[in-house]
Amino acid sequence: MAAVVKQKNNQNEVEFAECDCCGLTEECTPSYIARVREKFEGNWLCGLCSEAVKYETMRSAPETVITTNEALVRRTKFCEQFKSSSPPENPAGNLITAMKHLLFRSLDSPRKNKGSNAWRS
């Protein structure tokens, strides 16, 4: 079951709810949390997981219609596999290399408007 922490806001009461699939925490109103739980058999899902579960039920073949609960189990399994997979060996190095490549590409590309140069601002 998702963890819910209540917090008073000046205008509305908000709660922090944790997704039962991926563990992401979102700030929501109690009525929104209740609507999501109603749709997903008592489970609270973040926006991304709820869309993935809906898509999973829609994409199943007509002769093998899957239930919302089965789609939820598939999504949860996917999230668990993703969380347990190992990160890249050198994420900082990969990011630096990608940014360097992007910078060189942008410097080599022709300028569209020669009158205004954003670099000289």
C-alpha positions as CSV (number, residue, x, y, z in Angstrom):
1,M,0.0,0.0,0.0
2,A,1.3,3.5,-0.8
3,A,2.6,5.7,1.9
4,V,0.6,8.9,2.3
5,V,1.8,12.0,4.2
6,K,-0.6,14.9,4.7
7,Q,0.4,18.5,4.5
8,K,-1.8,21.6,4.9
9,N,-1.5,24.1,2.1
10,N,-3.0,27.6,2.2
11,Q,-5.7,26.7,-0.4
12,N,-6.0,22.9,-0.4
13,E,-5.0,19.9,1.6
14,V,-2.4,17.9,-0.2
15,E,-0.9,14.5,0.4
16,F,2.3,12.9,-0.8
17,A,1.4,9.5,-2.2
18,E,3.9,6.8,-3.2
19,C,3.3,4.8,-6.4
20,D,2.7,1.1,-5.7
21,C,4.6,0.2,-8.9
22,C,7.7,2.4,-9.2
23,G,7.9,4.1,-5.8
24,L,7.8,7.6,-7.2
25,T,6.2,10.1,-4.8
26,E,3.7,12.7,-6.1
27,E,1.9,15.6,-4.3
28,C,-1.9,15.1,-4.8
29,T,-5.2,16.1,-3.4
30,P,-7.1,13.4,-1.5
31,S,-9.9,13.3,-4.1
32,Y,-7.4,12.6,-6.9
33,I,-5.8,9.8,-4.8
34,A,-9.2,8.3,-4.2
35,R,-10.1,8.4,-8.0
36,V,-6.8,6.7,-8.9
37,R,-7.3,4.0,-6.3
38,E,-10.8,3.4,-7.6
39,K,-9.5,2.8,-11.1
40,F,-6.6,0.5,-10.1
41,E,-8.3,-1.8,-7.6
42,G,-7.1,0.0,-4.5
43,N,-3.5,0.7,-5.7
44,W,-2.2,4.2,-6.1
45,L,-0.2,4.7,-9.3
46,C,1.8,7.7,-10.5
47,G,0.8,9.2,-13.8
48,L,3.5,7.3,-15.8
49,C,2.6,3.9,-14.4
50,S,-1.2,4.5,-14.7
51,E,-0.7,5.3,-18.4
52,A,1.5,2.2,-18.8
53,V,-1.2,0.0,-17.2
54,K,-4.0,1.5,-19.3
55,Y,-1.9,1.0,-22.4
56,E,-1.1,-2.6,-21.5
57,T,-4.8,-3.5,-21.1
58,M,-5.6,-1.8,-24.4
59,R,-2.8,-3.4,-26.5
60,S,-3.7,-7.0,-25.5
61,A,-5.3,-9.0,-28.3
62,P,-9.1,-9.3,-28.2
63,E,-8.9,-13.1,-27.6
64,T,-6.5,-12.6,-24.7
65,V,-7.9,-9.7,-22.8
66,I,-6.0,-9.0,-19.6
67,T,-7.4,-7.5,-16.5
68,T,-6.2,-4.3,-14.9
69,N,-4.7,-6.4,-12.1
70,E,-2.7,-8.4,-14.5
71,A,-1.5,-5.3,-16.3
72,L,-0.5,-3.9,-12.9
73,V,1.5,-7.0,-12.1
74,R,3.3,-6.7,-15.4
75,R,4.1,-3.0,-14.8
76,T,5.3,-3.7,-11.2
77,K,7.6,-6.5,-12.5
78,F,9.0,-4.1,-15.2
79,C,9.7,-1.4,-12.5
80,E,11.4,-4.0,-10.2
81,Q,13.6,-5.2,-13.1
82,F,14.5,-1.6,-14.0
83,K,15.4,-0.7,-10.4
84,S,17.5,-3.8,-10.0
85,S,19.4,-3.3,-13.3
86,S,22.9,-1.9,-12.9
87,P,23.6,1.7,-13.8
88,P,26.1,2.6,-16.6
89,E,29.8,2.0,-15.7
90,N,30.7,5.7,-15.9
91,P,27.6,7.9,-16.0
92,A,29.5,11.1,-15.5
93,G,31.9,10.3,-18.3
94,N,29.1,9.4,-20.6
95,L,27.3,12.6,-19.9
96,I,30.5,14.7,-20.4
97,T,31.1,12.9,-23.7
98,A,27.6,13.5,-24.9
99,M,27.7,17.2,-23.9
100,K,31.0,17.6,-25.7
101,H,29.7,16.0,-28.8
102,L,26.6,18.2,-28.7
103,L,28.7,21.4,-28.3
104,F,31.0,20.5,-31.2
105,R,28.0,19.8,-33.4
106,S,26.3,23.1,-32.5
107,L,29.6,25.0,-33.2
108,D,30.0,23.4,-36.5
109,S,26.5,24.0,-37.7
110,P,25.8,27.1,-39.8
111,R,24.1,30.0,-38.1
112,K,20.5,30.8,-39.1
113,N,20.4,34.5,-38.2
114,K,23.8,36.2,-38.6
115,G,22.5,39.5,-37.1
116,S,21.9,38.3,-33.6
117,N,24.3,36.0,-31.8
118,A,23.1,34.5,-28.5
119,W,26.7,33.9,-27.4
120,R,27.6,37.6,-27.4
121,S,24.7,38.8,-25.2
